[in-house]
Amino acid sequence: MKGKFIQHQRWMLLWVIQRDSSQKSRTRLTM
């Protein structure tokens, strides 16, 4: 259970980083 939770947290972190980087590139394009 705990191992699964840690895996989920890592997946969420990766997703947030991907979303953040895509947002940054998008704002860079608009600027």
N, C-alpha and C positions, 0 to 999 in steps of 0.2 A: 504493500500500500504506500509506504513512505517513498520507496524507490520510484513508483509510478508518479507520485506527486512531484518529485524532483525532476523527473523527465518532462512532465507537463510544464513546470516552471521554465525549464531551459527552452522548450518549444515556444512558449509565450515570449520569452526574452528575444529569441531570434526573430519572431514575427514583428515585435515592436521595433527592433533595430532595422529590419527591412523596410517597414512602413515609414520610419523616421527618415531613412536615407532617400526613399523615393519622394517624400514630401520636400526634402531639402533640394533635390535635383529639380523638382517641379517649380519651387520658388525661385531657384536660380534661373530657370528658363524664362519665367515671367519678368524677372528683373532685367 
